[in-house]
Amino acid sequence: MLASLFDAFRPRPPEGKASRTAALVALLTTGRARWSPRDYAGLAREGFARNAVAYRAVRLISEAAASVPLLLMDGPREIDAHPLLDLLARPNPRATGTEFLESVYGHLLVAGNAYVEAVALEGQVRELYALRPDRMKVVPGPSGWPEAFDYTLDGRTLRIAQDSLVPGANLPPILHLALFNPLDDHYGFAPLEAAAQALDLHNSAGDWNKALLDNAARPSGALIYGGTGSLTDDQFERLKGELEASFQGSGNAGRPMLLEGGLDWKPLGLSPKEMDFEAARAGAAREIALALGVPPMLLGIPGDNTFANYAEANRVLWRQSVLPLVKRVAGALSTWLAAADGRPLSFVPDLDQVEALAAERSDLWSRVGAATFLSDGEKRAAVGYGPAGPADA
């Protein structure tokens, strides 16, 4: 009884905020590195290196996203000069800001994950590096969320703890960007993985076309033996070798065949149903473009008339694919890097510099300018500008 009374009045440690479900995640994963559940090398090889549609779609989005200038804002006020702007303009000696961001966007599209390493000196972040996703492993901690990352290369592993780089600031050395994944607590879902079947179909159709060209651009025929008995093994191998050496391949297309010993050649043809593989290949190309968020018209894929013209398709690309990706990465960089500054700084895409949206911007300015019921200050706010300064008066 007395013990229970003492327990009731015993001081308790202060409560901390934590997810109640994270303990279950931590129970199964604490301290153990977890590999990404997909084969990143396979996606990169089959979906980027071998497939022209996926390659062009990834390049189109990543290059467009990397070309968008990022403004540094302190609340509603734009900051013209700041070390973070210099850092983003030249993240490291080997890459410009555009090249660095293109790598980040490309990793997100191919792997669903992107990792950025920060290097600090004297309490200030001096360099940023984009790390390959296939070399990174998440190491969950007691809370269930990452406490470190393992970087593995050529059999050697370096564990990077998520302790703050800058004293007094919550600035971990690794920023992990991940696309939404409904089936994993730690890793993002790759857009190319959603198009895996379409990629296999498109690549297989290309291999089929190549094999067809290697066989005189037509399906092989049948050699029919009209003599008595059957060919001996030696005769069969000699005949097979002569056919492969003298009649197979595009260089031997149309070459006449001399038959002897009762042999007859019967060519085989393709039915209209079998020839429909071209339509299947075009459908697979459209599905790949859909998974990555690129209107097929911009990739030159035939049979797609969804958009009235090229300019409309280009605006859809920017509004539905490029800008959401830019805002996601800019927001993550803001939350991560601004921790060392101590102010609520944020990176915001400068849409006025996006040429593809010039027509939309012109229409907006015309509508706002014609609104006589708005003051000049309200008009400036409506088009995204702050209050007028002395220089604007």
C-alpha positions as CSV (number, residue, x, y, z in Angstrom):
1,M,0.0,0.0,0.0
2,L,2.7,2.4,1.0
3,A,4.7,1.5,-2.1
4,S,1.7,2.3,-4.3
5,L,1.4,5.7,-2.6
6,F,5.1,6.5,-3.1
7,D,4.7,5.5,-6.8
8,A,1.8,7.8,-7.1
9,F,3.8,10.8,-5.9
10,R,7.1,9.8,-7.5
11,P,8.3,12.4,-10.0
12,R,7.9,11.3,-13.6
13,P,10.0,12.2,-16.6
14,P,8.6,14.9,-18.8
15,E,6.4,13.6,-21.6
16,G,7.6,13.9,-25.1
17,K,5.7,14.1,-28.4
18,A,5.9,10.8,-30.3
19,S,3.7,8.8,-32.6
20,R,2.1,5.8,-30.8
21,T,2.4,3.7,-34.0
22,A,6.2,4.4,-34.5
23,A,7.0,2.0,-31.6
24,L,5.7,-0.9,-33.8
25,V,7.9,0.2,-36.7
26,A,10.9,0.5,-34.4
27,L,10.3,-2.9,-32.9
28,L,11.1,-4.6,-36.2
29,T,13.6,-2.3,-37.7
30,T,15.7,-0.6,-35.0
31,G,19.4,-0.5,-35.8
32,R,19.2,-2.7,-38.9
33,A,19.8,-1.2,-42.3
34,R,17.0,-1.8,-44.8
35,W,17.6,-2.2,-48.5
36,S,15.3,-0.6,-50.9
37,P,12.6,-3.2,-51.9
38,R,13.1,-2.7,-55.6
39,D,16.0,-3.2,-58.0
40,Y,17.1,0.3,-58.7
41,A,19.8,-0.8,-61.1
42,G,17.2,-2.8,-63.0
43,L,14.9,0.2,-63.3
44,A,17.7,2.5,-64.3
45,R,19.0,0.0,-66.9
46,E,15.7,-1.2,-68.4
47,G,13.7,2.0,-67.9
48,F,16.3,4.7,-68.5
49,A,19.3,3.3,-70.4
50,R,17.4,1.0,-72.8
51,N,14.0,2.7,-73.3
52,A,14.0,5.9,-75.4
53,V,10.5,6.9,-74.2
54,A,11.4,6.7,-70.5
55,Y,14.8,8.3,-71.0
56,R,13.3,11.3,-72.8
57,A,10.5,11.7,-70.3
58,V,12.9,11.7,-67.3
59,R,15.2,14.1,-69.0
60,L,12.4,16.3,-70.1
61,I,11.0,16.7,-66.5
62,S,14.4,16.8,-64.7
63,E,15.9,19.4,-67.0
64,A,12.8,21.6,-67.0
65,A,12.5,21.4,-63.2
66,A,16.2,22.2,-62.8
67,S,15.8,25.3,-65.0
68,V,13.3,27.0,-62.6
69,P,15.1,29.7,-60.5
70,L,14.5,29.5,-56.8
71,L,13.9,32.6,-54.7
72,L,14.8,32.8,-51.1
73,M,12.0,34.3,-49.0
74,D,11.9,35.6,-45.4
75,G,8.1,35.5,-45.0
76,P,6.7,37.9,-47.7
77,R,10.1,39.5,-48.3
78,E,12.6,38.3,-50.9
79,I,16.2,38.1,-49.9
80,D,18.6,39.1,-52.7
81,A,21.9,38.0,-51.0
82,H,22.4,35.1,-48.6
83,P,24.9,32.3,-48.2
84,L,22.1,29.8,-49.0
85,L,21.6,31.4,-52.4
86,D,25.4,31.1,-53.0
87,L,25.3,27.5,-51.8
88,L,22.5,26.6,-54.2
89,A,24.2,28.4,-57.1
90,R,27.4,26.4,-56.6
91,P,26.6,23.3,-54.4
92,N,30.1,21.8,-54.8
93,P,33.2,22.1,-56.9
94,R,32.0,19.5,-59.4
95,A,28.5,20.7,-60.2
96,T,26.6,23.9,-60.8
97,G,23.2,24.4,-59.2
98,T,21.3,23.3,-62.3
99,E,23.4,20.1,-62.6
100,F,22.9,19.3,-58.9
101,L,19.1,19.8,-59.0
102,E,18.8,17.8,-62.2
103,S,20.5,14.9,-60.4
104,V,18.1,15.2,-57.5
105,Y,15.0,15.3,-59.8
106,G,16.3,12.5,-61.9
107,H,16.9,10.2,-58.9
108,L,13.3,10.9,-57.7
109,L,11.9,9.9,-61.1
110,V,13.9,6.8,-61.6
111,A,14.2,5.5,-58.0
112,G,11.4,7.3,-56.1
113,N,14.2,8.4,-53.6
114,A,16.8,11.1,-53.6
115,Y,19.6,11.7,-51.0
116,V,21.4,15.0,-50.5
117,E,24.5,15.2,-48.3
118,A,25.5,18.5,-46.6
119,V,29.1,19.4,-45.6
120,A,29.4,22.0,-42.9
121,L,32.4,24.0,-41.8
122,E,32.5,26.4,-38.9
123,G,28.8,26.2,-38.3
124,Q,27.8,26.8,-41.9
125,V,26.8,24.5,-44.7
126,R,29.4,24.9,-47.5
127,E,28.7,22.1,-49.9
128,L,25.8,19.8,-51.1
129,Y,26.1,16.5,-52.9
130,A,23.5,14.3,-54.6
131,L,24.1,10.7,-53.6
132,R,23.1,7.6,-55.7
133,P,20.0,6.0,-54.2
134,D,21.2,2.4,-54.9
135,R,24.1,3.0,-52.5
136,M,22.0,4.3,-49.6
137,K,20.2,2.2,-46.9
138,V,18.0,3.6,-44.2
139,V,18.9,2.6,-40.6
140,P,15.8,3.1,-38.4
141,G,16.2,4.2,-34.8
142,P,14.3,3.7,-31.5
143,S,11.5,6.1,-32.8
144,G,11.0,4.0,-35.9
145,W,12.4,6.7,-38.2
146,P,15.9,7.0,-39.7
147,E,18.7,7.7,-37.2
148,A,21.4,7.0,-39.7
149,F,22.1,6.0,-43.4
150,D,24.5,3.4,-44.6
151,Y,26.4,4.3,-47.8
152,T,27.9,1.2,-49.5
153,L,30.4,1.2,-52.3
154,D,32.5,-1.7,-53.5
155,G,31.9,-3.8,-50.4
156,R,32.8,-1.0,-48.0
157,T,30.1,0.7,-45.9
158,L,30.1,4.1,-44.2
159,R,27.4,4.8,-41.6
160,I,26.3,8.4,-41.5
161,A,24.5,9.3,-38.2
162,Q,21.8,11.9,-38.4
163,D,23.3,14.0,-35.6
164,S,23.2,17.7,-36.3
165,L,26.0,19.2,-38.3
166,V,25.6,22.6,-36.7
167,P,25.5,22.9,-32.9
168,G,22.1,24.1,-31.6
169,A,20.4,23.5,-35.0
170,N,18.4,20.5,-36.1
171,L,20.4,20.0,-39.3
172,P,21.0,16.4,-40.1
173,P,23.8,15.6,-42.7
174,I,21.5,13.7,-45.0
175,L,18.2,14.9,-46.5
176,H,16.1,12.0,-47.8
177,L,13.4,12.9,-50.3
178,A,10.9,10.2,-51.1
179,L,7.8,10.0,-53.3
180,F,4.6,8.7,-51.7
181,N,4.7,5.0,-51.2
182,P,1.6,3.2,-49.7
183,L,3.6,0.0,-49.1
184,D,6.8,1.1,-47.3
185,D,7.5,3.2,-44.2
186,H,10.9,4.5,-45.4
187,Y,11.4,4.3,-49.2
188,G,9.5,6.2,-51.9
189,F,7.8,4.6,-54.9
190,A,9.5,5.0,-58.3
191,P,7.3,6.2,-61.2
192,L,9.2,3.8,-63.4
193,E,8.1,0.9,-61.3
194,A,4.5,1.7,-62.0
195,A,5.4,1.5,-65.7
196,A,7.4,-1.8,-65.3
197,Q,5.0,-3.9,-67.5
198,A,4.8,-1.3,-70.2
199,L,8.6,-1.0,-70.2
200,D,9.0,-4.7,-70.6
201,L,6.4,-4.8,-73.4
202,H,8.0,-1.8,-75.2
203,N,11.6,-3.2,-74.9
204,S,10.5,-6.7,-76.0
205,A,8.8,-5.2,-79.0
206,G,12.0,-3.5,-79.9
207,D,13.9,-6.7,-79.5
208,W,11.4,-8.4,-81.7
209,N,11.8,-5.8,-84.4
210,K,15.6,-6.2,-84.2
211,A,15.4,-9.9,-84.6
212,L,13.0,-9.5,-87.5
213,L,15.5,-7.3,-89.3
214,D,18.2,-9.8,-88.6
215,N,16.2,-12.4,-90.4
216,A,15.6,-10.5,-93.6
217,A,12.8,-8.4,-92.2
218,R,10.4,-11.3,-92.3
219,P,9.6,-14.3,-90.2
220,S,11.6,-17.4,-91.0
221,G,10.2,-20.1,-93.2
222,A,10.3,-23.9,-93.1
223,L,12.6,-26.2,-95.0
224,I,10.7,-29.3,-96.1
225,Y,12.5,-32.5,-96.9
226,G,10.8,-34.4,-99.7
227,G,13.1,-37.3,-99.9
228,T,12.8,-40.7,-98.3
229,G,13.8,-41.2,-94.7
230,S,15.3,-38.3,-92.8
231,L,18.4,-36.2,-92.6
232,T,21.3,-37.5,-90.6
233,D,22.6,-35.5,-87.7
234,D,25.7,-34.4,-89.7
235,Q,23.5,-33.3,-92.7
236,F,21.2,-31.4,-90.4
237,E,24.0,-29.5,-88.6
238,R,25.7,-28.7,-92.0
239,L,22.4,-27.4,-93.4
240,K,21.8,-25.3,-90.3
241,G,25.3,-23.8,-90.4
242,E,25.0,-22.9,-94.1
243,L,21.7,-21.2,-93.6
244,E,23.0,-19.1,-90.6
245,A,26.2,-18.1,-92.4
246,S,24.8,-17.3,-95.9
247,F,21.1,-16.3,-95.5
248,Q,20.6,-14.8,-92.0
249,G,20.9,-11.1,-91.3
250,S,20.0,-7.9,-93.0
251,G,23.1,-8.1,-95.2
252,N,21.8,-11.3,-96.8
253,A,18.3,-10.1,-97.4
254,G,16.9,-11.2,-100.8
255,R,19.8,-13.5,-101.5
256,P,18.7,-16.5,-103.6
257,M,18.8,-20.0,-102.0
258,L,20.0,-23.1,-103.9
259,L,18.3,-26.2,-102.6
260,E,19.2,-29.8,-103.3
261,G,18.5,-33.3,-102.1
262,G,14.7,-33.0,-102.1
263,L,14.6,-29.8,-100.0
264,D,11.8,-27.3,-100.5
265,W,11.4,-23.8,-98.9
266,K,8.0,-22.7,-97.6
267,P,7.9,-19.1,-96.4
268,L,5.8,-18.2,-93.4
269,G,3.8,-15.0,-93.0
270,L,2.3,-12.9,-90.2
271,S,-1.4,-12.7,-89.8
272,P,-3.0,-9.2,-89.3
273,K,-3.6,-10.1,-85.6
274,E,0.1,-10.8,-85.2
275,M,1.1,-7.6,-86.9
276,D,-0.9,-5.7,-84.3
277,F,2.2,-5.6,-82.1
278,E,3.0,-2.1,-83.4
279,A,-0.2,-0.8,-81.9
280,A,0.7,-2.6,-78.6
281,R,4.1,-1.0,-78.7
282,A,2.6,2.5,-79.1
283,G,0.1,1.8,-76.3
284,A,3.0,0.8,-74.0
285,A,4.8,4.0,-74.9
286,R,1.8,6.1,-74.0
287,E,1.5,4.2,-70.6
288,I,5.2,4.9,-69.9
289,A,4.6,8.6,-70.6
290,L,1.5,8.6,-68.4
291,A,3.3,7.0,-65.4
292,L,6.0,9.7,-65.6
293,G,3.5,12.6,-66.2
294,V,4.5,13.6,-69.7
295,P,1.9,14.2,-72.4
296,P,2.6,11.7,-75.2
297,M,2.4,14.5,-77.8
298,L,5.6,16.0,-76.4
299,L,7.4,12.7,-77.0
300,G,6.3,12.3,-80.5
301,I,4.1,9.2,-79.7
302,P,1.6,8.7,-82.5
303,G,-2.1,8.3,-82.0
304,D,-2.6,10.7,-79.1
305,N,-4.8,13.8,-79.8
306,T,-5.7,14.6,-76.2
307,F,-4.4,18.2,-76.5
308,A,-5.4,20.8,-79.1
309,N,-1.8,21.8,-79.7
310,Y,1.8,21.5,-78.5
311,A,1.6,24.7,-76.4
312,E,-1.3,23.3,-74.4
313,A,0.4,20.0,-73.8
314,N,3.5,21.8,-72.7
315,R,1.5,23.9,-70.1
316,V,0.0,20.7,-68.8
317,L,3.5,19.2,-68.4
318,W,4.6,22.2,-66.3
319,R,1.5,22.5,-64.2
320,Q,0.9,18.8,-63.4
321,S,4.4,17.4,-63.4
322,V,7.3,19.9,-63.3
323,L,6.1,22.5,-60.8
324,P,4.7,20.1,-58.2
325,L,8.1,18.4,-58.3
326,V,10.0,21.7,-57.9
327,K,7.8,22.8,-55.0
328,R,8.3,19.4,-53.2
329,V,12.1,19.7,-53.5
330,A,12.2,23.4,-52.7
331,G,10.1,22.9,-49.6
332,A,12.3,20.0,-48.4
333,L,15.5,22.0,-48.9
334,S,13.9,25.0,-47.1
335,T,13.0,23.0,-44.0
336,W,16.4,21.3,-44.0
337,L,18.8,24.1,-44.7
338,A,16.9,26.9,-42.9
339,A,17.3,25.1,-39.6
340,A,20.9,26.4,-39.4
341,D,19.9,30.0,-40.0
342,G,17.3,30.3,-37.3
343,R,14.8,32.2,-39.5
344,P,11.7,30.9,-41.3
345,L,13.4,31.0,-44.7
346,S,11.9,29.3,-47.7
347,F,12.8,28.5,-51.3
348,V,10.1,29.5,-53.7
349,P,10.1,28.8,-57.5
350,D,10.2,32.0,-59.6
351,L,7.3,31.4,-62.0
352,D,7.9,34.7,-63.7
353,Q,11.0,33.2,-65.3
354,V,9.2,30.2,-66.7
355,E,8.8,30.8,-70.4
356,A,6.2,28.1,-70.8
357,L,3.8,29.9,-68.5
358,A,4.2,33.4,-70.1
359,A,0.8,33.2,-71.8
360,E,-0.9,32.4,-68.5
361,R,1.0,35.2,-66.7
362,S,0.0,37.7,-69.4
363,D,-3.7,36.7,-69.2
364,L,-3.5,37.1,-65.4
365,W,-2.0,40.6,-65.6
366,S,-4.6,41.7,-68.1
367,R,-7.5,40.5,-65.9
368,V,-6.0,42.0,-62.8
369,G,-5.1,45.3,-64.5
370,A,-8.6,45.6,-65.8
371,A,-10.2,45.2,-62.3
372,T,-11.0,48.8,-61.4
373,F,-12.4,47.8,-58.0
374,L,-8.9,46.8,-56.8
375,S,-6.2,49.2,-55.5
376,D,-2.7,49.1,-56.8
377,G,-1.5,47.3,-53.6
378,E,-4.2,44.6,-54.1
379,K,-3.3,44.2,-57.7
380,R,0.3,43.7,-56.8
381,A,-0.7,41.1,-54.2
382,A,-2.9,39.3,-56.7
383,V,-0.1,38.7,-59.1
384,G,2.4,37.6,-56.5
385,Y,4.3,40.9,-55.7
386,G,4.8,42.5,-52.4
387,P,4.0,46.1,-51.4
388,A,5.6,48.8,-53.6
389,G,8.9,50.2,-52.3
390,P,10.3,53.7,-52.7
391,A,11.9,52.7,-56.0
392,D,8.5,51.7,-57.4
393,A,6.8,54.9,-56.6
